[in-house]
Amino acid sequence: MAKDKENTKNFVLRLDAKTMEAVEKWAADEFRSVNGQLQWIITEALKKNKRM
């Protein structure tokens, strides 16, 4: 999911420890970074709900 830096926006996301651990494990299972995993999750949710 590499994007041009010009097209990305940064933001802070706070997750509880249990959720963060689950995302970290999921990312590791799929050989992604946590950031890449979160981008994938968000993109898939947007596509599924026909918002992208």
Backbone as XML, in Angstrom:
<?xml version="1.0"?>
<chain id="A" units="angstrom">
  <residue number="1" name="MET">
    <atom name="N" x="0.809" y="-1.190" z="0.000"/>
    <atom name="CA" x="0.000" y="0.000" z="0.000"/>
    <atom name="C" x="0.853" y="1.255" z="0.000"/>
  </residue>
  <residue number="2" name="ALA">
    <atom name="N" x="1.964" y="1.221" z="-0.675"/>
    <atom name="CA" x="2.825" y="2.399" z="-0.725"/>
    <atom name="C" x="2.137" y="3.508" z="-1.497"/>
  </residue>
  <residue number="3" name="LYS">
    <atom name="N" x="2.124" y="4.662" z="-0.921"/>
    <atom name="CA" x="1.521" y="5.841" z="-1.541"/>
    <atom name="C" x="2.562" y="6.937" z="-1.558"/>
  </residue>
  <residue number="4" name="ASP">
    <atom name="N" x="2.398" y="7.897" z="-2.462"/>
    <atom name="CA" x="3.282" y="9.054" z="-2.462"/>
    <atom name="C" x="3.124" y="9.792" z="-1.153"/>
  </residue>
  <residue number="5" name="LYS">
    <atom name="N" x="4.250" y="10.270" z="-0.604"/>
    <atom name="CA" x="4.168" y="11.015" z="0.654"/>
    <atom name="C" x="3.303" y="12.249" z="0.511"/>
  </residue>
  <residue number="6" name="GLU">
    <atom name="N" x="3.234" y="12.816" z="-0.685"/>
    <atom name="CA" x="2.413" y="14.001" z="-0.926"/>
    <atom name="C" x="0.931" y="13.691" z="-0.741"/>
  </residue>
  <residue number="7" name="ASN">
    <atom name="N" x="0.525" y="12.439" z="-0.891"/>
    <atom name="CA" x="-0.882" y="12.061" z="-0.830"/>
    <atom name="C" x="-1.277" y="11.439" z="0.507"/>
  </residue>
  <residue number="8" name="THR">
    <atom name="N" x="-0.382" y="11.454" z="1.478"/>
    <atom name="CA" x="-0.717" y="10.856" z="2.767"/>
    <atom name="C" x="-0.879" y="11.939" z="3.824"/>
  </residue>
  <residue number="9" name="LYS">
    <atom name="N" x="-1.710" y="11.623" z="4.808"/>
    <atom name="CA" x="-1.910" y="12.520" z="5.946"/>
    <atom name="C" x="-1.652" y="11.726" z="7.213"/>
  </residue>
  <residue number="10" name="ASN">
    <atom name="N" x="-1.003" y="12.354" z="8.153"/>
    <atom name="CA" x="-0.712" y="11.719" z="9.426"/>
    <atom name="C" x="-1.791" y="12.069" z="10.439"/>
  </residue>
  <residue number="11" name="PHE">
    <atom name="N" x="-2.067" y="11.133" z="11.352"/>
    <atom name="CA" x="-2.978" y="11.409" z="12.455"/>
    <atom name="C" x="-2.644" y="10.476" z="13.604"/>
  </residue>
  <residue number="12" name="VAL">
    <atom name="N" x="-3.043" y="10.877" z="14.776"/>
    <atom name="CA" x="-2.789" y="10.076" z="15.969"/>
    <atom name="C" x="-3.992" y="9.174" z="16.206"/>
  </residue>
  <residue number="13" name="LEU">
    <atom name="N" x="-3.725" y="7.917" z="16.495"/>
    <atom name="CA" x="-4.785" y="6.956" z="16.793"/>
    <atom name="C" x="-4.477" y="6.322" z="18.140"/>
  </residue>
  <residue number="14" name="ARG">
    <atom name="N" x="-5.407" y="6.410" z="19.042"/>
    <atom name="CA" x="-5.226" y="5.788" z="20.353"/>
    <atom name="C" x="-6.052" y="4.505" z="20.401"/>
  </residue>
  <residue number="15" name="LEU">
    <atom name="N" x="-5.389" y="3.419" z="20.762"/>
    <atom name="CA" x="-6.048" y="2.122" z="20.907"/>
    <atom name="C" x="-5.765" y="1.586" z="22.296"/>
  </residue>
  <residue number="16" name="ASP">
    <atom name="N" x="-6.717" y="0.868" z="22.856"/>
    <atom name="CA" x="-6.437" y="0.226" z="24.133"/>
    <atom name="C" x="-5.429" y="-0.896" z="23.890"/>
  </residue>
  <residue number="17" name="ALA">
    <atom name="N" x="-4.750" y="-1.305" z="24.934"/>
    <atom name="CA" x="-3.660" y="-2.269" z="24.826"/>
    <atom name="C" x="-4.101" y="-3.591" z="24.194"/>
  </residue>
  <residue number="18" name="LYS">
    <atom name="N" x="-5.270" y="-4.064" z="24.558"/>
    <atom name="CA" x="-5.764" y="-5.344" z="24.040"/>
    <atom name="C" x="-6.007" y="-5.273" z="22.526"/>
  </residue>
  <residue number="19" name="THR">
    <atom name="N" x="-6.590" y="-4.171" z="22.057"/>
    <atom name="CA" x="-6.831" y="-3.989" z="20.627"/>
    <atom name="C" x="-5.510" y="-3.878" z="19.882"/>
  </residue>
  <residue number="20" name="MET">
    <atom name="N" x="-4.557" y="-3.128" z="20.441"/>
    <atom name="CA" x="-3.261" y="-2.951" z="19.793"/>
    <atom name="C" x="-2.539" y="-4.286" z="19.679"/>
  </residue>
  <residue number="21" name="GLU">
    <atom name="N" x="-2.590" y="-5.093" z="20.705"/>
    <atom name="CA" x="-1.961" y="-6.420" z="20.657"/>
    <atom name="C" x="-2.584" y="-7.277" z="19.558"/>
  </residue>
  <residue number="22" name="ALA">
    <atom name="N" x="-3.894" y="-7.207" z="19.416"/>
    <atom name="CA" x="-4.578" y="-7.987" z="18.382"/>
    <atom name="C" x="-4.169" y="-7.510" z="16.991"/>
  </residue>
  <residue number="23" name="VAL">
    <atom name="N" x="-4.070" y="-6.189" z="16.802"/>
    <atom name="CA" x="-3.657" y="-5.646" z="15.501"/>
    <atom name="C" x="-2.204" y="-6.029" z="15.214"/>
  </residue>
  <residue number="24" name="GLU">
    <atom name="N" x="-1.343" y="-5.955" z="16.209"/>
    <atom name="CA" x="0.066" y="-6.333" z="16.024"/>
    <atom name="C" x="0.189" y="-7.801" z="15.624"/>
  </residue>
  <residue number="25" name="LYS">
    <atom name="N" x="-0.576" y="-8.675" z="16.275"/>
    <atom name="CA" x="-0.523" y="-10.101" z="15.939"/>
    <atom name="C" x="-1.044" y="-10.330" z="14.525"/>
  </residue>
  <residue number="26" name="TRP">
    <atom name="N" x="-2.151" y="-9.700" z="14.164"/>
    <atom name="CA" x="-2.734" y="-9.837" z="12.834"/>
    <atom name="C" x="-1.738" y="-9.357" z="11.784"/>
  </residue>
  <residue number="27" name="ALA">
    <atom name="N" x="-1.111" y="-8.228" z="12.035"/>
    <atom name="CA" x="-0.129" y="-7.690" z="11.094"/>
    <atom name="C" x="1.033" y="-8.662" z="10.923"/>
  </residue>
  <residue number="28" name="ALA">
    <atom name="N" x="1.536" y="-9.191" z="12.013"/>
    <atom name="CA" x="2.649" y="-10.147" z="11.947"/>
    <atom name="C" x="2.244" y="-11.411" z="11.181"/>
  </residue>
  <residue number="29" name="ASP">
    <atom name="N" x="1.032" y="-11.878" z="11.410"/>
    <atom name="CA" x="0.535" y="-13.073" z="10.720"/>
    <atom name="C" x="0.485" y="-12.869" z="9.209"/>
  </residue>
  <residue number="30" name="GLU">
    <atom name="N" x="0.274" y="-11.642" z="8.769"/>
    <atom name="CA" x="0.154" y="-11.341" z="7.341"/>
    <atom name="C" x="1.388" y="-10.629" z="6.789"/>
  </residue>
  <residue number="31" name="PHE">
    <atom name="N" x="2.486" y="-10.632" z="7.583"/>
    <atom name="CA" x="3.758" y="-10.042" z="7.162"/>
    <atom name="C" x="3.619" y="-8.577" z="6.759"/>
  </residue>
  <residue number="32" name="ARG">
    <atom name="N" x="2.855" y="-7.825" z="7.536"/>
    <atom name="CA" x="2.672" y="-6.389" z="7.326"/>
    <atom name="C" x="3.137" y="-5.646" z="8.562"/>
  </residue>
  <residue number="33" name="SER">
    <atom name="N" x="3.429" y="-4.364" z="8.384"/>
    <atom name="CA" x="3.649" y="-3.495" z="9.541"/>
    <atom name="C" x="2.289" y="-3.201" z="10.159"/>
  </residue>
  <residue number="34" name="VAL">
    <atom name="N" x="2.294" y="-2.714" z="11.375"/>
    <atom name="CA" x="1.035" y="-2.336" z="12.014"/>
    <atom name="C" x="0.376" y="-1.226" z="11.194"/>
  </residue>
  <residue number="35" name="ASN">
    <atom name="N" x="1.160" y="-0.249" z="10.752"/>
    <atom name="CA" x="0.610" y="0.833" z="9.941"/>
    <atom name="C" x="-0.011" y="0.276" z="8.657"/>
  </residue>
  <residue number="36" name="GLY">
    <atom name="N" x="0.706" y="-0.612" z="7.986"/>
    <atom name="CA" x="0.180" y="-1.218" z="6.762"/>
    <atom name="C" x="-1.088" y="-2.010" z="7.014"/>
  </residue>
  <residue number="37" name="GLN">
    <atom name="N" x="-1.133" y="-2.700" z="8.136"/>
    <atom name="CA" x="-2.325" y="-3.484" z="8.485"/>
    <atom name="C" x="-3.518" y="-2.566" z="8.721"/>
  </residue>
  <residue number="38" name="LEU">
    <atom name="N" x="-3.301" y="-1.477" z="9.443"/>
    <atom name="CA" x="-4.396" y="-0.534" z="9.692"/>
    <atom name="C" x="-4.874" y="0.103" z="8.396"/>
  </residue>
  <residue number="39" name="GLN">
    <atom name="N" x="-3.947" y="0.431" z="7.498"/>
    <atom name="CA" x="-4.342" y="0.981" z="6.203"/>
    <atom name="C" x="-5.182" y="-0.029" z="5.438"/>
  </residue>
  <residue number="40" name="TRP">
    <atom name="N" x="-4.777" y="-1.290" z="5.461"/>
    <atom name="CA" x="-5.510" y="-2.347" z="4.762"/>
    <atom name="C" x="-6.913" y="-2.519" z="5.360"/>
  </residue>
  <residue number="41" name="ILE">
    <atom name="N" x="-7.003" y="-2.565" z="6.691"/>
    <atom name="CA" x="-8.302" y="-2.726" z="7.364"/>
    <atom name="C" x="-9.244" y="-1.586" z="6.977"/>
  </residue>
  <residue number="42" name="ILE">
    <atom name="N" x="-8.747" y="-0.373" z="7.024"/>
    <atom name="CA" x="-9.584" y="0.793" z="6.709"/>
    <atom name="C" x="-10.006" y="0.768" z="5.247"/>
  </residue>
  <residue number="43" name="THR">
    <atom name="N" x="-9.072" y="0.482" z="4.350"/>
    <atom name="CA" x="-9.392" y="0.436" z="2.914"/>
    <atom name="C" x="-10.439" y="-0.636" z="2.621"/>
  </residue>
  <residue number="44" name="GLU">
    <atom name="N" x="-10.282" y="-1.812" z="3.202"/>
    <atom name="CA" x="-11.249" y="-2.900" z="2.994"/>
    <atom name="C" x="-12.641" y="-2.516" z="3.523"/>
  </residue>
  <residue number="45" name="ALA">
    <atom name="N" x="-12.683" y="-1.881" z="4.683"/>
    <atom name="CA" x="-13.984" y="-1.463" z="5.253"/>
    <atom name="C" x="-14.645" y="-0.422" z="4.349"/>
  </residue>
  <residue number="46" name="LEU">
    <atom name="N" x="-13.856" y="0.512" z="3.820"/>
    <atom name="CA" x="-14.407" y="1.524" z="2.923"/>
    <atom name="C" x="-14.938" y="0.901" z="1.634"/>
  </residue>
  <residue number="47" name="LYS">
    <atom name="N" x="-14.201" y="-0.041" z="1.074"/>
    <atom name="CA" x="-14.651" y="-0.732" z="-0.150"/>
    <atom name="C" x="-15.925" y="-1.528" z="0.123"/>
  </residue>
  <residue number="48" name="LYS">
    <atom name="N" x="-15.938" y="-2.268" z="1.234"/>
    <atom name="CA" x="-17.096" y="-3.095" z="1.572"/>
    <atom name="C" x="-18.364" y="-2.264" z="1.714"/>
  </residue>
  <residue number="49" name="ASN">
    <atom name="N" x="-18.222" y="-1.073" z="2.232"/>
    <atom name="CA" x="-19.380" y="-0.198" z="2.448"/>
    <atom name="C" x="-19.592" y="0.797" z="1.308"/>
  </residue>
  <residue number="50" name="LYS">
    <atom name="N" x="-18.930" y="0.526" z="0.175"/>
    <atom name="CA" x="-19.074" y="1.340" z="-1.032"/>
    <atom name="C" x="-18.848" y="2.818" z="-0.777"/>
  </residue>
  <residue number="51" name="ARG">
    <atom name="N" x="-17.822" y="3.102" z="-0.013"/>
    <atom name="CA" x="-17.464" y="4.487" z="0.271"/>
    <atom name="C" x="-16.144" y="4.857" z="-0.385"/>
  </residue>
  <residue number="52" name="MET">
    <atom name="N" x="-15.600" y="3.918" z="-1.140"/>
    <atom name="CA" x="-14.343" y="4.166" z="-1.833"/>
    <atom name="C" x="-14.387" y="3.506" z="-3.187"/>
  </residue>
</chain>
